[in-house]
Amino acid sequence: MQKKTAYSFPDEILEHVFSFIHSGKDRNAASVVCKSWYEIERWCRRKIFVGNCYAVSPTMVIRRFPDIRSIELKGKPHFADFNLVPDGWGGYVLPWISEMAGAYPWLEEIRLKRMVVTDESLELVAKSFTNLQVLVLFSCEGFSTDGLAAIAASCKNLRELDLRDSEVDDLSGHWLNHFPDTYTSLVSLNISCLGSDDVSFSALERLVGRCPNLRRLLLNREVPLDKIANLLSRAPQLIEFGTGTYAAELRSDVYSNLAEAFCNCKELKCLSGFWDAVPAYLPVIYSVCSRLTSLNLSYAPIQNPDLTKLVSQCPSLQRMLVLDYIEDSGLEVLASSCKDLQELRVFPSDPFGEEPNVSLTEKGLVAVSSGCPKLQSVLYFCRQMSNAALVTIAQNCPNFTRFRLCLLDPKIADYRTLQPLDVGFGAIVEHCKDLRRLSLSGLLTDRVFEYIGMHAKKLEMLSVAFAGESDLALHHVLSGCESLRKLEIMNCPFGDKALLANAAKLETMRSLWMSSCSVSLGACKMLGQKMPRLNIEVMDEKGPPDSRAESDPVDKLYIYRSVAGPRFDMPPFVWTMDEDFASELS
Amino acid sequence: MENSVAYEKATELRLGLPGIDEPAVLSSVKNNKRSLHDEKSGENGKSAQNETAPPSKAQIVGWPPVQSYRKNNFQQAKKSESECGGIYVKVSMDGAPYLRKIDLKVYKGYPELLQVLENMFKFTIGDYSEREGYKGSDYEPTYEDKDGDWMLVGDVPWEMFIRSCKRLRIMKGSEARGLSCSGV
C-alpha cells in the first residue's frame, strides 16, 4: 500500500477538512492520528464537551484548546436529581469561569448541567464574555435573579437564555428590566423554573414585543392565564411555547382571546406548562393540535375524557409527556392517533400513594409499543408489570434507544407469574440492539444482569436499584457491557469482588455511583491505591471513614476517571481514597 | 462469558463481604441534609413470593426517582394538601418602607390574621361589618385575588380566602374608604 506522507498536505487544508467535523468524538479520534493532526486539530477546535467537570481541570483544557467558543460542562452525578447527593458536594463552575474569562474572551456559548452557579459566577460571565450568545443552566442552583440581572444588562448578543429545572433564588422579578430597550436579539427564553410571584410582567411583555426573532418562550407558573393572549399576540412567530398556570374561572372574553391568539401562532409546534390545567380552557389550543410535534402535559392534572380527547387531536405528535391520568385507555388512543410518536414519558400523579389512584398498567405501554412504530425513547412509571408484556414490547420496538421503567414498588415481581422480571428485561436488551440507556426496576435476580452483559453491547448508561443478589451481577455488567459509560446503583447487594476484579474497566467509563450497597471501606482504599487515574470518593455523613472498620460498607461511593487528580473543593463528608489517605492510616 | 469458576479466580483479592443480604430500607427526611439509618430486614427476600417488598410505610430516599421540582409542583396542585408547605404572601402597608411576608396557613381565621397585622405594622383596624367594611379606622386590609382583583379582607369564607389570596395590602385613607363602600 502506498504511504501518503503528511507533509504533502498543508496545514490549512487539514484545518479546512477538520472544519467539517463537528462531533467531539470524531475530533478526538482525528487528534490521535499523529502529532501534526493533534496540533492542527487543537488549534481549530471550537466546541468542547466536558461530561464531568472534575475529570479535567480548566487549565488543562485551556492549554490544549486555545480558542474555544462553546463549552458544555456537567457537574453532579445524575442521582443528585433524586436527592441522593447531599448539599455542598461540589460541581462549582466559578473556577472554570475565572480561568476562561482570561483565556476565551470570545466565548459564545456556555451550557451547564447540575452545577453550582453563583451570582458571582454570573457576574463574571457578564463581564468577561461580551459575545455571549447562549447561556443554558440546566438543573443548576446557587444563583439568584441578581445574577440574571447582570447577564441581562451586559450580554448584548444573547440569543438563548434557558434556566430549565434550575433552582433560582427569586429576589425580584425586575431582573427582566435589565435587558436594555435596545436589546432585541432574544430567540429562546426558558424561565419555567422561576417561582417568584413577581416576574415583572410588563417587562416581559415589552421584551417579547421587541424581539422579532423570539421562537421559544417558556413561562413560569406565576404567569396567569389571562395574560397569555396578550403575550402571544406579540409573538405570533413562536415555535415553542410554555404557558404558566393554566387555570382560571371560565370567562368568555378570556377564552376567545386565548383561542384567537393561539390560532394566530401559525408556526407553533411545541406546547408545555399547563400547570393546574382545567379542562374548560383546553379547547383553545385545538387549532394548534394538528401541528403539534411535542406536548408536555406532565404538570397538568387533567383526566380522561378531556385528556384523551386532546391527545386524539394531535396526529403529528413525536414527543409526549403526560401524567398517569392518561391511563391505559388514553394510551390506546395515543397509539392509534399518533403514528409518528418517538418519545413517551408517563409520570406518576401520586408517587407515594400506597394504592393505585389511576388505571395505568403495563397494558398502556404495550399498546403504544404496538401502535407506534417509531417509538424510541420511553420513561414509564407504573405499578405493575409482567415478563410477557416486556417481551411483547421488546419485539414490537427493536429500535429502542432509551428504555426506563420505574415500578413504584421497586421490588415488585411479575404480577401474573410472581416471577422476577429477568426474562422481560432480558428480552429488551436482546431485541433492542441499539439500546443506549436502560433503567431497571422490579424484582430482579443476577440473571437479568447476565442478559445485560451478554446483549447490551451499545449500552452507555445503566441505572439499577434494589436488584440482584450477588457480586456476579455487577461483574456481568462491568465485564460485558463494552460501551458502558455511566453506571449508577442504589440499594443493591453488590460488594467488593466485582469492583476489584473489574477495576480497569472503571477507567473506560465516565463514572460509577453506588449508594447503600455493600462495598467496604477497605476495597475503596485498595482501589484508590491501585488506580491513580480514578478518583474514589467516599461520602458519609455519619463521620470520617477511618473511624470505622475496614470491612464496614461505605454509605455512598462515587468513582470517576480523571486526569486532574483528586479535587480539593470537597465538603467535610466526602473523602478521596488516594495513596495519601491509605498510607496515613496504616 | 466467564463462568463462576473463572470469575472466582479472576478476583485475586478476597476481602470479606459484610454479608448483608437485604438491601437497606432507609427512612427519608425532607431535605438533603439528612441522617440515614439502615434497617436490616430479618428475612431473606430473594424468593419471589413477596409481591410487595420493602415496608411501604417508610419512604425510601431516592425512590421513586421523581425529580424534586416535579414532586413540589404537583403537591401544590393537589386539592387536599394539608401537609403541604405554607402559603406565604407579601404584606404591604401604604407608607411603610418595606414589605413583610406571612404564612396564611398558620392562622385559623380572620381575627387572628388581623391581630397579627395590627401587631406587625403597629396600627389598629376598625370593626368589620358586611355592609360597611371596616369602620373606625383609617386603614383597610385588602388583598389581591387570583384574578388580579383587589378585594376587601373578610368578605369570603376563610378557607376560600387563603386559597385565593396572592398578596395583602393595608390601604390607608380615602382609597381605602372607596373600597369598602361598594366596590367598582
Interface residues (C-beta under 8 A of the other chain):
Chain A: F79 D81 F82 N83 L84 V85 P86 D87 D165 E167 C193 D197 R221 P224 D226 A248 E249 W275 D276 S298 Y299 P301 F347 P348 S349 P351 F352 E354 F381 C406 L408 D409 P410 K411 I412 A413 Y415 L418 Q419 P420 S439 L443 T445 E450 G453 M454 S463 A465 F466 E469 D471 L472 H475 H476 S479 G480 M490 N491 C492 P493 G495 D496 K497 A498 L500 A501 S515 S516 C517 S518 S520 G522 A523 M526 E541 K542 E550 S551 D552 P553 D555
Chain B: M1 E2 S4 Y7 A10 T11 L13 R14 L15 G16 L17 P18 G19 I20 D21 E22 P23 A24 L26 N32 K33 R34 S35 L36 D38 G45 K46 A48 Q49 N50 E51 T52 A53 P54 S56 Q59 I60 V61 G62 W63 P64 P65 V66 Q67 S68 Y69 R70 K71 N73 F74 A77 K78 K90 K146 D147 G148 K166 R167
